[in-house]
Amino acid sequence: MTPQRAPIRLDSVETADQAVIITPRLTLRPLRRSDMGLIEQYAGDRRVAEMTTTIPHPLPPGATDAFVTRSLARNPGEVVWAMDASSSNLGELVGVISLDQMDRGQAEIGYWVAPVVWNTGLATEAITALIETNPLGNRQIFGKVMQDNPASARVLTNCGFDYIGDAEAFNVARGAIVQQWTYIRQMA
């Protein structure tokens, strides 16, 4: 049997223009390939995957690599940050937060945090930092949460989001349509 070598990555990584945002306990920074192990560990947790619409459970091979590759590409549509809590001795990656650009200066916020840091206020801290810095210059930011996830709804309301109605979406991990609450935050 001949030894195998790791494949050589040919995709470019250019995140120099992405804002790095520092809070008391977090650094919101661009993703790195070295984050893939922790992303796979935490996003692969059924409890995390089922509270998002897009993370499958179980994670198929290559899904994390594809996500990180898309995040590192210079795609103007979505900007993804790692929630890095290493300065607080909580870990290099404890969650992911993103802004998905829409029309007319609008974006949709998406986030998940690792179960080991649930109920610590890190999600609120990360969203507050994005709201305060408004790195993409949005006029409005929307957020959606599963109706069986009141903790995430509290995070949005604590960050100044207003409830605007119910919605439904297909949840890949659950393989079903789920009910959601929709929120909006008007930016100054």
C-alpha positions in Angstrom: 0.0 0.0 0.0 1.4 3.4 -1.0 1.4 6.2 1.5 -1.1 9.0 0.8 -0.5 12.7 1.1 -3.0 15.3 2.1 -4.6 17.1 -0.8 -3.3 20.6 -1.6 -5.9 23.3 -1.2 -6.1 25.6 -4.2 -8.9 27.9 -3.0 -7.9 31.4 -1.9 -8.3 32.7 1.6 -8.7 36.4 1.7 -10.4 37.7 4.8 -8.2 40.7 5.4 -11.2 43.1 4.8 -13.5 41.2 7.2 -14.0 43.1 10.5 -12.6 41.6 13.7 -14.8 42.5 16.6 -13.5 42.3 20.2 -15.9 42.1 23.2 -15.0 41.5 26.9 -15.1 37.7 26.5 -15.1 37.1 22.7 -13.2 37.9 19.6 -15.4 37.6 16.5 -13.0 36.7 13.8 -13.0 35.1 10.3 -13.1 31.4 10.3 -9.9 29.4 9.8 -9.4 25.9 8.5 -8.1 25.0 12.0 -11.7 25.6 13.3 -13.1 22.7 11.4 -12.7 20.1 14.2 -14.6 22.2 16.7 -17.2 23.2 14.2 -17.8 19.5 13.4 -17.9 18.6 17.0 -20.4 21.3 18.0 -22.5 21.6 14.9 -22.6 17.8 14.7 -24.5 17.8 18.1 -28.2 17.0 17.4 -29.2 19.7 19.9 -27.4 22.4 17.9 -28.3 21.1 14.4 -32.0 20.9 15.2 -32.1 24.6 16.2 -30.9 25.7 12.8 -32.5 25.2 9.4 -29.4 24.3 7.4 -27.2 22.0 9.5 -27.9 18.3 8.7 -27.7 15.6 11.4 -25.7 13.6 11.3 -23.2 15.8 9.4 -22.2 14.1 6.2 -18.5 13.7 5.3 -17.1 16.9 3.9 -19.9 19.2 5.1 -17.7 21.1 7.5 -15.0 21.5 4.9 -17.5 22.8 2.4 -18.9 25.3 5.0 -15.5 26.7 5.9 -14.5 26.9 2.2 -17.7 28.9 1.4 -17.0 31.1 4.4 -13.4 31.8 3.3 -14.4 32.6 -0.3 -14.9 36.3 -1.0 -18.6 35.9 -1.2 -20.3 39.2 -0.6 -23.6 37.5 0.3 -22.7 36.1 3.7 -20.1 37.0 6.2 -19.3 34.4 8.9 -17.4 34.9 12.1 -16.1 32.4 14.6 -17.0 33.2 18.3 -13.5 32.8 19.7 -13.4 32.8 23.5 -9.8 31.8 24.0 -9.1 35.1 25.8 -11.6 33.9 28.4 -10.1 30.4 28.5 -13.3 28.9 27.1 -12.0 27.7 23.7 -10.9 28.9 20.3 -14.3 28.4 18.9 -17.5 28.3 20.9 -19.9 29.2 18.2 -20.5 30.8 14.8 -22.4 33.9 13.9 -23.2 35.2 10.4 -24.9 38.0 8.5 -26.5 37.0 5.2 -27.0 40.1 3.1 -30.4 40.8 1.5 -31.7 43.6 -0.6 -32.0 47.3 0.4 -29.4 47.3 3.2 -31.0 44.4 5.1 -29.4 41.2 6.4 -30.4 38.1 8.3 -28.5 37.1 11.4 -27.7 33.4 12.1 -25.9 31.9 15.0 -25.3 28.9 17.1 -23.3 28.3 20.2 -21.7 25.2 21.6 -23.8 23.4 24.3 -20.9 23.8 26.8 -21.5 27.6 26.8 -25.3 27.7 26.7 -26.8 30.1 29.2 -23.6 32.1 29.6 -24.7 35.2 27.7 -22.1 34.7 24.9 -24.7 34.7 22.1 -26.1 38.0 23.5 -22.6 39.4 23.7 -21.8 38.4 20.1 -25.0 39.8 18.7 -24.7 43.0 20.6 -21.2 43.5 19.3 -22.4 43.0 15.7 -25.3 45.4 16.2 -23.0 48.0 17.7 -20.3 47.8 15.0 -22.7 47.1 12.1 -19.8 46.0 10.0 -21.9 45.7 6.8 -23.7 49.0 7.2 -27.2 47.4 7.4 -30.4 49.4 7.9 -32.3 46.4 9.3 -31.3 43.0 10.5 -33.8 40.1 10.7 -33.6 37.0 12.9 -35.5 33.8 13.0 -35.6 31.2 15.8 -37.4 27.9 16.2 -40.6 28.2 18.3 -39.3 25.4 20.6 -36.2 27.5 21.3 -37.3 30.3 23.7 -33.7 30.8 24.9 -32.7 32.0 21.4 -35.8 34.2 21.2 -34.7 35.8 24.5 -31.3 36.4 23.1 -32.8 38.4 20.2 -35.2 40.4 22.3 -32.4 41.2 24.8 -30.4 42.6 21.8 -33.3 44.9 20.8 -35.0 42.8 18.2 -38.8 43.2 17.8 -41.1 40.3 17.1 -42.8 40.7 13.7 -44.6 37.4 13.2 -44.6 33.7 12.7 -43.0 31.8 9.8 -42.1 28.3 8.9 -39.1 26.7 7.3 -37.8 23.3 6.4 -35.4 22.0 9.1 -32.8 19.7 7.5 -31.8 18.0 10.8 -35.4 17.2 11.7 -36.4 16.5 8.1 -39.6 18.5 8.7 -41.2 21.9 8.4 -40.9 23.7 11.7 -42.6 26.8 13.1 -40.4 29.9 13.6 -40.7 33.3 15.2 -39.4 36.2 13.1 -37.7 39.3 14.6 -36.3 42.6 13.2 -33.8 45.1 14.5 -33.8 48.6 13.1 -30.3 50.0 12.9 -29.4 53.6 13.8 
